[in-house]
Amino acid sequence: MYCWKLGEKGKFELYANGNSVMSAYAKAAHADGRKIDTRFAQLIKNTESEGELELVYQSHNGLILTEKLDLANGIPIASCVLSDVSGEEVETNYLVPLVISADQKGEL
């Protein structure tokens, strides 16, 4: 059984049968060149529900990244949305919901 948990320093982790199997973070770039990386942004909202997470991060440049870590029929899924401080979604150059860290801890 899988579940998502909030990690440290802007990272989140996927657990399988109680063991951490993946550590990751998210990042995105607005079409105007501004960027956000969850490792360096401020976590402003954390909603947990039955192994799923919704994390909202704000960067110093006014970008908001909403990371949704879900389980669909037991399968882990990650998605994210980029918006500005007004809540309006913005055009992106890239939007990466899972940047996997090198410090892997186990196998799926």
C-alpha positions as CSV (number, residue, x, y, z in Angstrom):
1,M,0.0,0.0,0.0
2,Y,1.3,3.5,-0.9
3,C,1.0,6.8,0.8
4,W,2.4,10.3,0.4
5,K,4.0,12.2,3.3
6,L,5.5,15.6,3.6
7,G,9.3,15.5,3.9
8,E,11.8,18.2,4.9
9,K,13.0,21.3,3.0
10,G,10.3,21.4,0.3
11,K,10.4,17.6,-0.4
12,F,7.7,15.0,-0.2
13,E,8.1,11.3,0.0
14,L,6.3,8.2,-1.3
15,Y,6.0,5.3,1.1
16,A,5.3,1.7,0.2
17,N,4.3,-0.7,3.0
18,G,5.7,1.8,5.6
19,N,9.0,2.3,3.9
20,S,10.1,5.5,2.1
21,V,10.8,4.6,-1.5
22,M,11.1,8.0,-3.2
23,S,11.9,11.5,-2.2
24,A,11.0,14.3,-4.7
25,Y,10.3,18.0,-5.1
26,A,8.5,20.1,-7.7
27,K,9.5,23.1,-9.8
28,A,8.1,25.3,-12.5
29,A,8.9,28.3,-14.6
30,H,6.4,31.1,-15.6
31,A,6.5,32.2,-19.2
32,D,8.0,35.6,-18.0
33,G,11.1,33.8,-16.6
34,R,10.2,33.7,-12.9
35,K,10.8,30.3,-11.3
36,I,9.7,28.3,-8.3
37,D,11.3,25.3,-6.6
38,T,9.6,23.8,-3.6
39,R,12.9,23.3,-1.9
40,F,13.4,27.1,-1.7
41,A,9.7,28.2,-1.4
42,Q,7.6,28.7,1.7
43,L,5.0,26.0,2.4
44,I,1.7,28.0,3.0
45,K,-0.8,25.2,3.1
46,N,-0.6,21.4,3.8
47,T,-3.7,19.3,3.5
48,E,-3.4,15.5,4.3
49,S,-6.1,12.9,3.7
50,E,-5.7,9.2,3.8
51,G,-2.2,9.0,2.3
52,E,-2.8,11.9,-0.1
53,L,-1.4,15.4,0.1
54,E,-2.2,18.9,-1.3
55,L,0.8,21.2,-0.7
56,V,0.8,24.9,-1.6
57,Y,4.1,26.7,-1.9
58,Q,4.8,30.4,-2.4
59,S,8.0,31.9,-3.8
60,H,9.5,35.3,-3.0
61,N,8.7,36.4,-6.6
62,G,4.9,35.9,-6.2
63,L,4.4,32.5,-7.8
64,I,2.2,29.9,-6.2
65,L,2.8,26.2,-6.9
66,T,0.0,23.8,-5.8
67,E,1.3,20.2,-5.7
68,K,-1.3,17.4,-5.6
69,L,-0.1,13.9,-4.6
70,D,-2.9,11.4,-5.0
71,L,-3.6,7.7,-5.0
72,A,-5.9,6.5,-7.8
73,N,-6.9,2.9,-7.3
74,G,-3.8,2.5,-5.2
75,I,-1.5,4.0,-7.8
76,P,0.6,7.1,-6.8
77,I,-0.1,10.2,-9.0
78,A,1.5,13.6,-8.9
79,S,0.3,16.8,-10.5
80,C,0.8,20.5,-10.0
81,V,-0.6,23.9,-11.0
82,L,1.2,27.3,-11.2
83,S,-0.5,30.5,-10.4
84,D,0.2,34.0,-9.2
85,V,-0.6,35.5,-5.8
86,S,-4.1,36.5,-7.1
87,G,-4.9,32.8,-7.6
88,E,-5.0,33.0,-11.4
89,E,-3.3,30.2,-13.3
90,V,-0.4,31.4,-15.4
91,E,1.3,30.3,-18.6
92,T,4.4,28.1,-18.0
93,N,7.6,27.2,-19.8
94,Y,7.8,24.1,-17.7
95,L,5.9,22.4,-14.9
96,V,7.5,19.4,-13.2
97,P,5.5,17.7,-10.4
98,L,8.2,15.2,-9.5
99,V,11.9,15.9,-9.6
100,I,13.3,12.8,-8.0
101,S,16.1,13.2,-5.6
102,A,19.3,11.2,-5.7
103,D,18.9,10.0,-2.1
104,Q,16.7,7.0,-2.9
105,K,15.9,4.9,0.1
106,G,14.4,1.7,-1.2
107,E,12.7,-0.1,-4.1
108,L,9.1,0.0,-5.3
